Amino acid sequence: MRDQSREYAKVAADAAEDKKANDVVILDIRELSVIADYFVICSANSRTQAQAIADAISERLELRGIRCKSMEGHDEGKWVLLDFGDLIVHVFQEEERRFFDLERLWGDAPRLSLSV
């Protein structure tokens, strides 16, 4: 399942990039937490773009049979959190991303390359 989680993280990152997300990052948190295996973090320039990125990720993973268990913040579009179980996706607007600074909080997590 862990190899699948990594693959799904890359699918999510690709979907975000296709919607012109900024600074897409995949963090491998398997050794640091039991809440998930991977985080995908990205930024959007607006509420509308954040919503479009979140929708694209959800749709792309659903095509692979992976359903979003929970989505929070979609209506506001400042920080959209998508929970796919072993994969958690964070879509931020720039200001919220800087404020919460998840990359610093999870600074010990290795970053994965976005290329296949």
Order of alpha helices (4+ residues) and beta strands (2+ residues): alpha-beta-beta-alpha-beta-beta-beta-alpha-alpha-beta
